[in-house]
Structures are given as structure tokens and as C-alpha cells.
Amino acid sequence: AAVRIQPDMLTRRLQEAQQRLAQGWRLAENLHPDRPLKFGYARVSASDGTVVTSTVAAAKARLLTLHFADGTIDARTGADGGDTDAISRSKAATRNKKPADHRQEQLF
């Protein structure tokens, strides 16, 4: 005896597949690395494209690209021939006097 496929079974399976696809797409959009840029954050990358996550890495890279929601801008750490380590230490010391803000960690 042959099994007869019911149109409503196919319709239901198609709807379920569409819902799973939509859920997966929403998750992918929420996890996209550029999503936090919409909230005023910036992503910093070195000239080779690697993400810069510390002042030490920024000073070492020297040439950076700042990624914002509306575009990118190139930047350079320190002045030509200047002491970028001293600049990094000075800014890090100023930054460390403020209470830590862990809101950005919640974005990921």
C-alpha cells in the first residue's frame, strides 16, 4: 500500500522550516560583529585586518582603522617618532581611574 502525502502535512512542514530559518537569521543578525556599532561603539582593526583589543596592540599596530556604524576612518597611534608607549600608559592610567563599565561585555 502506497503512503499518500497530505497537502496540509507538507504545508505544515514548510511553515516550520520557514520559522526555523527566520529564527536562525535573527540570531545571525544579533551576533554580527558590527551590530554594536549601531549603539555608538567602534570596532578597531589593524592594517592587516586583525581586531585590536588592547592599548598595547594598538600601539604596536600604529596604523588603525576605526569602524563606526556609518563608515570607517583611518587613525594612527602616537605622533611620528613619538613615544607611543608613554602615550598609551598615560591614557590607560587616566582610563583606569574611572569605574569599570561592563555594559559592552553584555553585547556579546
Backbone atoms as SQL, in Angstrom:
CREATE TABLE atoms (id INTEGER PRIMARY KEY, chain TEXT, resi INTEGER, resn TEXT, atom TEXT, x REAL, y REAL, z REAL);
INSERT INTO atoms VALUES
  (1, 'A', 1, 'ALA', 'N', 0.841, -1.175, 0.000),
  (2, 'A', 1, 'ALA', 'CA', 0.000, 0.000, 0.000),
  (3, 'A', 1, 'ALA', 'C', 0.878, 1.227, 0.000),
  (4, 'A', 2, 'ALA', 'N', 0.597, 2.111, -0.869),
  (5, 'A', 2, 'ALA', 'CA', 1.362, 3.352, -1.003),
  (6, 'A', 2, 'ALA', 'C', 0.909, 4.368, 0.039),
  (7, 'A', 3, 'VAL', 'N', 1.846, 5.126, 0.540),
  (8, 'A', 3, 'VAL', 'CA', 1.536, 6.184, 1.505),
  (9, 'A', 3, 'VAL', 'C', 1.174, 7.431, 0.725),
  (10, 'A', 4, 'ARG', 'N', 0.064, 7.985, 1.089),
  (11, 'A', 4, 'ARG', 'CA', -0.407, 9.184, 0.393),
  (12, 'A', 4, 'ARG', 'C', 0.024, 10.420, 1.194),
  (13, 'A', 5, 'ILE', 'N', 0.659, 11.352, 0.531),
  (14, 'A', 5, 'ILE', 'CA', 1.122, 12.570, 1.186),
  (15, 'A', 5, 'ILE', 'C', -0.025, 13.573, 1.200),
  (16, 'A', 6, 'GLN', 'N', -0.294, 14.085, 2.377),
  (17, 'A', 6, 'GLN', 'CA', -1.367, 15.053, 2.539),
  (18, 'A', 6, 'GLN', 'C', -0.814, 16.472, 2.336),
  (19, 'A', 7, 'PRO', 'N', -1.515, 17.308, 1.568),
  (20, 'A', 7, 'PRO', 'CA', -1.047, 18.678, 1.335),
  (21, 'A', 7, 'PRO', 'C', -0.867, 19.470, 2.639),
  (22, 'A', 8, 'ASP', 'N', -1.764, 19.254, 3.621),
  (23, 'A', 8, 'ASP', 'CA', -1.630, 20.012, 4.867),
  (24, 'A', 8, 'ASP', 'C', -0.372, 19.598, 5.641),
  (25, 'A', 9, 'MET', 'N', 0.080, 18.348, 5.493),
  (26, 'A', 9, 'MET', 'CA', 1.331, 17.914, 6.124),
  (27, 'A', 9, 'MET', 'C', 2.517, 18.650, 5.505),
  (28, 'A', 10, 'LEU', 'N', 2.513, 18.749, 4.193),
  (29, 'A', 10, 'LEU', 'CA', 3.595, 19.462, 3.511),
  (30, 'A', 10, 'LEU', 'C', 3.586, 20.944, 3.869),
  (31, 'A', 11, 'THR', 'N', 2.410, 21.527, 3.927),
  (32, 'A', 11, 'THR', 'CA', 2.280, 22.944, 4.266),
  (33, 'A', 11, 'THR', 'C', 2.814, 23.196, 5.678),
  (34, 'A', 12, 'ARG', 'N', 2.458, 22.331, 6.614),
  (35, 'A', 12, 'ARG', 'CA', 2.904, 22.489, 7.998),
  (36, 'A', 12, 'ARG', 'C', 4.424, 22.361, 8.090),
  (37, 'A', 13, 'ARG', 'N', 4.983, 21.374, 7.415),
  (38, 'A', 13, 'ARG', 'CA', 6.447, 21.188, 7.442),
  (39, 'A', 13, 'ARG', 'C', 7.167, 22.376, 6.816),
  (40, 'A', 14, 'LEU', 'N', 6.602, 22.922, 5.751),
  (41, 'A', 14, 'LEU', 'CA', 7.188, 24.090, 5.103),
  (42, 'A', 14, 'LEU', 'C', 7.149, 25.296, 6.043),
  (43, 'A', 15, 'GLN', 'N', 6.035, 25.502, 6.728),
  (44, 'A', 15, 'GLN', 'CA', 5.913, 26.611, 7.674),
  (45, 'A', 15, 'GLN', 'C', 6.912, 26.466, 8.821),
  (46, 'A', 16, 'GLU', 'N', 7.070, 25.241, 9.331),
  (47, 'A', 16, 'GLU', 'CA', 8.031, 25.002, 10.408),
  (48, 'A', 16, 'GLU', 'C', 9.457, 25.299, 9.942),
  (49, 'A', 17, 'ALA', 'N', 9.784, 24.899, 8.735),
  (50, 'A', 17, 'ALA', 'CA', 11.112, 25.153, 8.186),
  (51, 'A', 17, 'ALA', 'C', 11.335, 26.656, 8.002),
  (52, 'A', 18, 'GLN', 'N', 10.305, 27.365, 7.557),
  (53, 'A', 18, 'GLN', 'CA', 10.415, 28.813, 7.391),
  (54, 'A', 18, 'GLN', 'C', 10.634, 29.501, 8.743),
  (55, 'A', 19, 'GLN', 'N', 9.949, 29.026, 9.796),
  (56, 'A', 19, 'GLN', 'CA', 10.123, 29.594, 11.134),
  (57, 'A', 19, 'GLN', 'C', 11.539, 29.350, 11.650),
  (58, 'A', 20, 'ARG', 'N', 12.069, 28.151, 11.448),
  (59, 'A', 20, 'ARG', 'CA', 13.438, 27.848, 11.885),
  (60, 'A', 20, 'ARG', 'C', 14.452, 28.719, 11.147),
  (61, 'A', 21, 'LEU', 'N', 14.229, 28.896, 9.864),
  (62, 'A', 21, 'LEU', 'CA', 15.111, 29.742, 9.068),
  (63, 'A', 21, 'LEU', 'C', 15.064, 31.189, 9.566),
  (64, 'A', 22, 'ALA', 'N', 13.883, 31.694, 9.843),
  (65, 'A', 22, 'ALA', 'CA', 13.727, 33.069, 10.338),
  (66, 'A', 22, 'ALA', 'C', 14.406, 33.228, 11.702),
  (67, 'A', 23, 'GLN', 'N', 14.268, 32.238, 12.579),
  (68, 'A', 23, 'GLN', 'CA', 14.918, 32.298, 13.889),
  (69, 'A', 23, 'GLN', 'C', 16.441, 32.297, 13.738),
  (70, 'A', 24, 'GLY', 'N', 16.935, 31.457, 12.868),
  (71, 'A', 24, 'GLY', 'CA', 18.378, 31.406, 12.623),
  (72, 'A', 24, 'GLY', 'C', 18.902, 32.711, 12.060),
  (73, 'A', 25, 'TRP', 'N', 18.132, 33.319, 11.164),
  (74, 'A', 25, 'TRP', 'CA', 18.534, 34.590, 10.571),
  (75, 'A', 25, 'TRP', 'C', 18.575, 35.699, 11.631),
  (76, 'A', 26, 'ARG', 'N', 17.556, 35.741, 12.520),
  (77, 'A', 26, 'ARG', 'CA', 17.537, 36.742, 13.598),
  (78, 'A', 26, 'ARG', 'C', 18.749, 36.563, 14.513),
  (79, 'A', 27, 'LEU', 'N', 19.089, 35.326, 14.825),
  (80, 'A', 27, 'LEU', 'CA', 20.242, 35.047, 15.669),
  (81, 'A', 27, 'LEU', 'C', 21.525, 35.532, 14.985),
  (82, 'A', 28, 'ALA', 'N', 21.663, 35.243, 13.716),
  (83, 'A', 28, 'ALA', 'CA', 22.847, 35.681, 12.970),
  (84, 'A', 28, 'ALA', 'C', 22.955, 37.200, 12.951),
  (85, 'A', 29, 'GLU', 'N', 21.845, 37.893, 12.765),
  (86, 'A', 29, 'GLU', 'CA', 21.859, 39.360, 12.780),
  (87, 'A', 29, 'GLU', 'C', 22.268, 39.885, 14.150),
  (88, 'A', 30, 'ASN', 'N', 21.766, 39.275, 15.220),
  (89, 'A', 30, 'ASN', 'CA', 22.100, 39.726, 16.575),
  (90, 'A', 30, 'ASN', 'C', 23.552, 39.461, 16.942),
  (91, 'A', 31, 'LEU', 'N', 24.153, 38.435, 16.357),
  (92, 'A', 31, 'LEU', 'CA', 25.534, 38.084, 16.674),
  (93, 'A', 31, 'LEU', 'C', 26.552, 38.695, 15.716),
  (94, 'A', 32, 'HIS', 'N', 26.092, 39.443, 14.745),
  (95, 'A', 32, 'HIS', 'CA', 27.003, 40.053, 13.775),
  (96, 'A', 32, 'HIS', 'C', 27.961, 41.006, 14.495),
  (97, 'A', 33, 'PRO', 'N', 29.253, 40.944, 14.186),
  (98, 'A', 33, 'PRO', 'CA', 30.223, 41.777, 14.906),
  (99, 'A', 33, 'PRO', 'C', 30.019, 43.283, 14.736),
  (100, 'A', 34, 'ASP', 'N', 29.309, 43.714, 13.717),
  (101, 'A', 34, 'ASP', 'CA', 29.074, 45.139, 13.524),
  (102, 'A', 34, 'ASP', 'C', 27.799, 45.635, 14.215),
  (103, 'A', 35, 'ARG', 'N', 27.027, 44.769, 14.809),
  (104, 'A', 35, 'ARG', 'CA', 25.784, 45.184, 15.462),
  (105, 'A', 35, 'ARG', 'C', 26.005, 46.211, 16.572),
  (106, 'A', 36, 'PRO', 'N', 27.030, 46.033, 17.442),
  (107, 'A', 36, 'PRO', 'CA', 27.241, 47.032, 18.500),
  (108, 'A', 36, 'PRO', 'C', 27.542, 48.430, 17.965),
  (109, 'A', 37, 'LEU', 'N', 27.995, 48.525, 16.722),
  (110, 'A', 37, 'LEU', 'CA', 28.297, 49.834, 16.149),
  (111, 'A', 37, 'LEU', 'C', 27.048, 50.707, 16.083),
  (112, 'A', 38, 'LYS', 'N', 25.892, 50.093, 15.952),
  (113, 'A', 38, 'LYS', 'CA', 24.630, 50.835, 15.904),
  (114, 'A', 38, 'LYS', 'C', 24.335, 51.540, 17.223),
  (115, 'A', 39, 'PHE', 'N', 25.011, 51.086, 18.301),
  (116, 'A', 39, 'PHE', 'CA', 24.774, 51.640, 19.636),
  (117, 'A', 39, 'PHE', 'C', 25.875, 52.602, 20.060),
  (118, 'A', 40, 'GLY', 'N', 26.705, 53.031, 19.119),
  (119, 'A', 40, 'GLY', 'CA', 27.730, 54.014, 19.419),
  (120, 'A', 40, 'GLY', 'C', 29.105, 53.448, 19.694),
  (121, 'A', 41, 'TYR', 'N', 29.276, 52.152, 19.624),
  (122, 'A', 41, 'TYR', 'CA', 30.580, 51.551, 19.832),
  (123, 'A', 41, 'TYR', 'C', 31.363, 51.559, 18.524),
  (124, 'A', 42, 'ALA', 'N', 32.663, 51.403, 18.640),
  (125, 'A', 42, 'ALA', 'CA', 33.521, 51.318, 17.461),
  (126, 'A', 42, 'ALA', 'C', 34.314, 50.018, 17.526),
  (127, 'A', 43, 'ARG', 'N', 34.627, 49.475, 16.367),
  (128, 'A', 43, 'ARG', 'CA', 35.495, 48.309, 16.266),
  (129, 'A', 43, 'ARG', 'C', 36.804, 48.796, 15.678),
  (130, 'A', 44, 'VAL', 'N', 37.913, 48.401, 16.278),
  (131, 'A', 44, 'VAL', 'CA', 39.234, 48.863, 15.855),
  (132, 'A', 44, 'VAL', 'C', 39.980, 47.692, 15.235),
  (133, 'A', 45, 'SER', 'N', 40.549, 47.925, 14.077),
  (134, 'A', 45, 'SER', 'CA', 41.338, 46.872, 13.437),
  (135, 'A', 45, 'SER', 'C', 42.686, 47.433, 13.004),
  (136, 'A', 46, 'ALA', 'N', 43.670, 46.547, 12.959),
  (137, 'A', 46, 'ALA', 'CA', 44.998, 46.903, 12.481),
  (138, 'A', 46, 'ALA', 'C', 44.980, 46.915, 10.960),
  (139, 'A', 47, 'SER', 'N', 46.073, 47.377, 10.374),
  (140, 'A', 47, 'SER', 'CA', 46.131, 47.463, 8.909),
  (141, 'A', 47, 'SER', 'C', 46.032, 46.098, 8.240),
  (142, 'A', 48, 'ASP', 'N', 46.363, 45.023, 8.972),
  (143, 'A', 48, 'ASP', 'CA', 46.248, 43.680, 8.396),
  (144, 'A', 48, 'ASP', 'C', 44.852, 43.079, 8.584),
  (145, 'A', 49, 'GLY', 'N', 43.940, 43.842, 9.224),
  (146, 'A', 49, 'GLY', 'CA', 42.567, 43.388, 9.390),
  (147, 'A', 49, 'GLY', 'C', 42.263, 42.717, 10.717),
  (148, 'A', 50, 'THR', 'N', 43.286, 42.443, 11.530),
  (149, 'A', 50, 'THR', 'CA', 43.029, 41.819, 12.825),
  (150, 'A', 50, 'THR', 'C', 42.386, 42.820, 13.775),
  (151, 'A', 51, 'VAL', 'N', 41.521, 42.341, 14.650),
  (152, 'A', 51, 'VAL', 'CA', 40.840, 43.197, 15.608),
  (153, 'A', 51, 'VAL', 'C', 41.801, 43.577, 16.719),
  (154, 'A', 52, 'VAL', 'N', 41.830, 44.861, 17.060),
  (155, 'A', 52, 'VAL', 'CA', 42.695, 45.379, 18.118),
  (156, 'A', 52, 'VAL', 'C', 41.867, 45.457, 19.394),
  (157, 'A', 53, 'THR', 'N', 42.337, 44.785, 20.454),
  (158, 'A', 53, 'THR', 'CA', 41.547, 44.701, 21.680),
  (159, 'A', 53, 'THR', 'C', 42.246, 45.309, 22.895),
  (160, 'A', 54, 'SER', 'N', 43.430, 45.901, 22.719),
  (161, 'A', 54, 'SER', 'CA', 44.131, 46.474, 23.868),
  (162, 'A', 54, 'SER', 'C', 44.950, 47.678, 23.428),
  (163, 'A', 55, 'THR', 'N', 45.350, 48.487, 24.414),
  (164, 'A', 55, 'THR', 'CA', 46.193, 49.644, 24.106),
  (165, 'A', 55, 'THR', 'C', 47.573, 49.200, 23.632),
  (166, 'A', 56, 'VAL', 'N', 48.061, 48.101, 24.176),
  (167, 'A', 56, 'VAL', 'CA', 49.367, 47.579, 23.758),
  (168, 'A', 56, 'VAL', 'C', 49.315, 47.174, 22.286),
  (169, 'A', 57, 'ALA', 'N', 48.273, 46.461, 21.891),
  (170, 'A', 57, 'ALA', 'CA', 48.123, 46.043, 20.494),
  (171, 'A', 57, 'ALA', 'C', 47.948, 47.250, 19.578),
  (172, 'A', 58, 'ALA', 'N', 47.236, 48.270, 20.043),
  (173, 'A', 58, 'ALA', 'CA', 47.041, 49.480, 19.240),
  (174, 'A', 58, 'ALA', 'C', 48.366, 50.204, 19.038),
  (175, 'A', 59, 'ALA', 'N', 49.155, 50.334, 20.100),
  (176, 'A', 59, 'ALA', 'CA', 50.454, 50.990, 19.981),
  (177, 'A', 59, 'ALA', 'C', 51.387, 50.216, 19.061),
  (178, 'A', 60, 'LYS', 'N', 51.322, 48.892, 19.132),
  (179, 'A', 60, 'LYS', 'CA', 52.170, 48.058, 18.281),
  (180, 'A', 60, 'LYS', 'C', 51.747, 48.174, 16.815),
  (181, 'A', 61, 'ALA', 'N', 50.450, 48.213, 16.567),
  (182, 'A', 61, 'ALA', 'CA', 49.948, 48.282, 15.192),
  (183, 'A', 61, 'ALA', 'C', 50.205, 49.648, 14.566),
  (184, 'A', 62, 'ARG', 'N', 50.122, 50.701, 15.354),
  (185, 'A', 62, 'ARG', 'CA', 50.308, 52.093, 14.947),
  (186, 'A', 62, 'ARG', 'C', 49.280, 52.578, 13.930),
  (187, 'A', 63, 'LEU', 'N', 49.070, 51.864, 12.832),
  (188, 'A', 63, 'LEU', 'CA', 48.071, 52.265, 11.834),
  (189, 'A', 63, 'LEU', 'C', 46.802, 51.470, 12.079),
  (190, 'A', 64, 'LEU', 'N', 45.704, 52.165, 12.329),
  (191, 'A', 64, 'LEU', 'CA', 44.443, 51.527, 12.709),
  (192, 'A', 64, 'LEU', 'C', 43.320, 51.967, 11.789),
  (193, 'A', 65, 'THR', 'N', 42.276, 51.173, 11.764),
  (194, 'A', 65, 'THR', 'CA', 41.036, 51.557, 11.109),
  (195, 'A', 65, 'THR', 'C', 39.936, 51.489, 12.161),
  (196, 'A', 66, 'LEU', 'N', 39.213, 52.594, 12.331),
  (197, 'A', 66, 'LEU', 'CA', 38.106, 52.650, 13.274),
  (198, 'A', 66, 'LEU', 'C', 36.821, 52.439, 12.481),
  (199, 'A', 67, 'HIS', 'N', 36.049, 51.439, 12.875),
  (200, 'A', 67, 'HIS', 'CA', 34.815, 51.098, 12.181),
  (201, 'A', 67, 'HIS', 'C', 33.633, 51.619, 13.002),
  (202, 'A', 68, 'PHE', 'N', 32.828, 52.473, 12.398),
  (203, 'A', 68, 'PHE', 'CA', 31.629, 53.013, 13.023),
  (204, 'A', 68, 'PHE', 'C', 30.418, 52.550, 12.226),
  (205, 'A', 69, 'ALA', 'N', 29.244, 52.807, 12.735),
  (206, 'A', 69, 'ALA', 'CA', 28.025, 52.382, 12.039),
  (207, 'A', 69, 'ALA', 'C', 27.910, 53.034, 10.662),
  (208, 'A', 70, 'ASP', 'N', 28.402, 54.254, 10.531),
  (209, 'A', 70, 'ASP', 'CA', 28.237, 54.971, 9.259),
  (210, 'A', 70, 'ASP', 'C', 29.482, 54.955, 8.373),
  (211, 'A', 71, 'GLY', 'N', 30.488, 54.167, 8.740),
  (212, 'A', 71, 'GLY', 'CA', 31.671, 54.084, 7.891),
  (213, 'A', 71, 'GLY', 'C', 32.930, 53.860, 8.695),
  (214, 'A', 72, 'THR', 'N', 34.074, 54.029, 8.034),
  (215, 'A', 72, 'THR', 'CA', 35.364, 53.804, 8.671),
  (216, 'A', 72, 'THR', 'C', 36.227, 55.042, 8.545),
  (217, 'A', 73, 'ILE', 'N', 37.224, 55.115, 9.423),
  (218, 'A', 73, 'ILE', 'CA', 38.215, 56.184, 9.347),
  (219, 'A', 73, 'ILE', 'C', 39.554, 55.593, 9.770),
  (220, 'A', 74, 'ASP', 'N', 40.610, 55.985, 9.085),
  (221, 'A', 74, 'ASP', 'CA', 41.941, 55.514, 9.425),
  (222, 'A', 74, 'ASP', 'C', 42.518, 56.403, 10.519),
  (223, 'A', 75, 'ALA', 'N', 43.319, 55.806, 11.398),
  (224, 'A', 75, 'ALA', 'CA', 43.935, 56.536, 12.501),
  (225, 'A', 75, 'ALA', 'C', 45.340, 56.007, 12.729),
  (226, 'A', 76, 'ARG', 'N', 46.126, 56.790, 13.455),
  (227, 'A', 76, 'ARG', 'CA', 47.497, 56.404, 13.763),
  (228, 'A', 76, 'ARG', 'C', 47.724, 56.666, 15.247),
  (229, 'A', 77, 'THR', 'N', 48.396, 55.751, 15.916),
  (230, 'A', 77, 'THR', 'CA', 48.680, 55.943, 17.337),
  (231, 'A', 77, 'THR', 'C', 49.946, 56.765, 17.480),
  (232, 'A', 78, 'GLY', 'N', 49.982, 57.649, 18.481),
  (233, 'A', 78, 'GLY', 'CA', 51.171, 58.456, 18.754),
  (234, 'A', 78, 'GLY', 'C', 51.476, 59.421, 17.635),
  (235, 'A', 79, 'ALA', 'N', 52.532, 60.168, 17.808),
  (236, 'A', 79, 'ALA', 'CA', 52.991, 61.107, 16.789),
  (237, 'A', 79, 'ALA', 'C', 54.167, 60.471, 16.062),
  (238, 'A', 80, 'ASP', 'N', 54.498, 61.003, 14.904),
  (239, 'A', 80, 'ASP', 'CA', 55.637, 60.464, 14.156),
  (240, 'A', 80, 'ASP', 'C', 56.891, 60.539, 15.016),
  (241, 'A', 81, 'GLY', 'N', 57.491, 59.373, 15.251),
  (242, 'A', 81, 'GLY', 'CA', 58.696, 59.316, 16.055),
  (243, 'A', 81, 'GLY', 'C', 58.457, 59.523, 17.535),
  (244, 'A', 82, 'GLY', 'N', 57.201, 59.687, 17.936),
  (245, 'A', 82, 'GLY', 'CA', 56.893, 59.924, 19.341),
  (246, 'A', 82, 'GLY', 'C', 56.921, 58.642, 20.150),
  (247, 'A', 83, 'ASP', 'N', 56.835, 58.794, 21.447),
  (248, 'A', 83, 'ASP', 'CA', 56.851, 57.653, 22.355),
  (249, 'A', 83, 'ASP', 'C', 55.429, 57.146, 22.538),
  (250, 'A', 84, 'THR', 'N', 54.996, 56.210, 21.686),
  (251, 'A', 84, 'THR', 'CA', 53.622, 55.716, 21.766),
  (252, 'A', 84, 'THR', 'C', 53.381, 54.949, 23.049),
  (253, 'A', 85, 'ASP', 'N', 54.452, 54.321, 23.613),
  (254, 'A', 85, 'ASP', 'CA', 54.285, 53.599, 24.877),
  (255, 'A', 85, 'ASP', 'C', 53.917, 54.565, 25.998),
  (256, 'A', 86, 'ALA', 'N', 54.556, 55.748, 26.031),
  (257, 'A', 86, 'ALA', 'CA', 54.246, 56.735, 27.068),
  (258, 'A', 86, 'ALA', 'C', 52.824, 57.250, 26.895),
  (259, 'A', 87, 'ILE', 'N', 52.410, 57.473, 25.662),
  (260, 'A', 87, 'ILE', 'CA', 51.049, 57.940, 25.398),
  (261, 'A', 87, 'ILE', 'C', 50.052, 56.882, 25.849),
  (262, 'A', 88, 'SER', 'N', 50.313, 55.616, 25.523),
  (263, 'A', 88, 'SER', 'CA', 49.414, 54.533, 25.914),
  (264, 'A', 88, 'SER', 'C', 49.321, 54.416, 27.421),
  (265, 'A', 89, 'ARG', 'N', 50.467, 54.495, 28.115),
  (266, 'A', 89, 'ARG', 'CA', 50.458, 54.401, 29.576),
  (267, 'A', 89, 'ARG', 'C', 49.683, 55.552, 30.191),
  (268, 'A', 90, 'SER', 'N', 49.867, 56.752, 29.660),
  (269, 'A', 90, 'SER', 'CA', 49.188, 57.927, 30.199),
  (270, 'A', 90, 'SER', 'C', 47.680, 57.803, 30.040),
  (271, 'A', 91, 'LYS', 'N', 47.225, 57.398, 28.861),
  (272, 'A', 91, 'LYS', 'CA', 45.784, 57.259, 28.620),
  (273, 'A', 91, 'LYS', 'C', 45.213, 56.105, 29.415),
  (274, 'A', 92, 'ALA', 'N', 45.962, 55.007, 29.548),
  (275, 'A', 92, 'ALA', 'CA', 45.479, 53.864, 30.315),
  (276, 'A', 92, 'ALA', 'C', 45.349, 54.236, 31.789),
  (277, 'A', 93, 'ALA', 'N', 46.288, 55.015, 32.311),
  (278, 'A', 93, 'ALA', 'CA', 46.221, 55.429, 33.717),
  (279, 'A', 93, 'ALA', 'C', 45.003, 56.302, 33.963),
  (280, 'A', 94, 'THR', 'N', 44.716, 57.215, 33.040),
  (281, 'A', 94, 'THR', 'CA', 43.537, 58.068, 33.165),
  (282, 'A', 94, 'THR', 'C', 42.272, 57.230, 33.099),
  (283, 'A', 95, 'ARG', 'N', 42.247, 56.285, 32.179),
  (284, 'A', 95, 'ARG', 'CA', 41.069, 55.445, 31.994),
  (285, 'A', 95, 'ARG', 'C', 40.843, 54.552, 33.211),
  (286, 'A', 96, 'ASN', 'N', 41.909, 54.085, 33.843),
  (287, 'A', 96, 'ASN', 'CA', 41.769, 53.171, 34.969),
  (288, 'A', 96, 'ASN', 'C', 41.242, 53.842, 36.228),
  (289, 'A', 97, 'LYS', 'N', 41.229, 55.164, 36.290),
  (290, 'A', 97, 'LYS', 'CA', 40.709, 55.867, 37.456),
  (291, 'A', 97, 'LYS', 'C', 39.185, 55.843, 37.494),
  (292, 'A', 98, 'LYS', 'N', 38.561, 55.612, 36.359),
  (293, 'A', 98, 'LYS', 'CA', 37.103, 55.561, 36.274),
  (294, 'A', 98, 'LYS', 'C', 36.624, 54.166, 36.667),
  (295, 'A', 99, 'PRO', 'N', 35.394, 54.059, 37.213),
  (296, 'A', 99, 'PRO', 'CA', 34.870, 52.721, 37.497),
  (297, 'A', 99, 'PRO', 'C', 34.669, 51.936, 36.199),
  (298, 'A', 100, 'ALA', 'N', 34.884, 50.658, 36.260),
  (299, 'A', 100, 'ALA', 'CA', 34.751, 49.801, 35.069),
  (300, 'A', 100, 'ALA', 'C', 33.310, 49.791, 34.583),
  (301, 'A', 101, 'ASP', 'N', 33.164, 49.839, 33.270),
  (302, 'A', 101, 'ASP', 'CA', 31.848, 49.789, 32.640),
  (303, 'A', 101, 'ASP', 'C', 31.737, 48.468, 31.896),
  (304, 'A', 102, 'HIS', 'N', 30.947, 47.541, 32.406),
  (305, 'A', 102, 'HIS', 'CA', 30.853, 46.199, 31.830),
  (306, 'A', 102, 'HIS', 'C', 29.671, 46.047, 30.888),
  (307, 'A', 103, 'ARG', 'N', 29.024, 47.153, 30.521),
  (308, 'A', 103, 'ARG', 'CA', 27.854, 47.039, 29.635),
  (309, 'A', 103, 'ARG', 'C', 28.226, 46.489, 28.272),
  (310, 'A', 104, 'GLN', 'N', 29.387, 46.832, 27.745),
  (311, 'A', 104, 'GLN', 'CA', 29.766, 46.357, 26.411),
  (312, 'A', 104, 'GLN', 'C', 29.951, 44.849, 26.415),
  (313, 'A', 105, 'GLU', 'N', 30.418, 44.269, 27.525),
  (314, 'A', 105, 'GLU', 'CA', 30.605, 42.828, 27.575),
  (315, 'A', 105, 'GLU', 'C', 29.275, 42.096, 27.378),
  (316, 'A', 106, 'GLN', 'N', 28.165, 42.728, 27.755),
  (317, 'A', 106, 'GLN', 'CA', 26.865, 42.093, 27.644),
  (318, 'A', 106, 'GLN', 'C', 26.383, 42.031, 26.194),
  (319, 'A', 107, 'LEU', 'N', 27.047, 42.762, 25.294),
  (320, 'A', 107, 'LEU', 'CA', 26.628, 42.769, 23.902),
  (321, 'A', 107, 'LEU', 'C', 26.996, 41.470, 23.200),
  (322, 'A', 108, 'PHE', 'N', 27.940, 40.728, 23.757),
  (323, 'A', 108, 'PHE', 'CA', 28.418, 39.532, 23.073),
  (324, 'A', 108, 'PHE', 'C', 28.004, 38.340, 23.802);
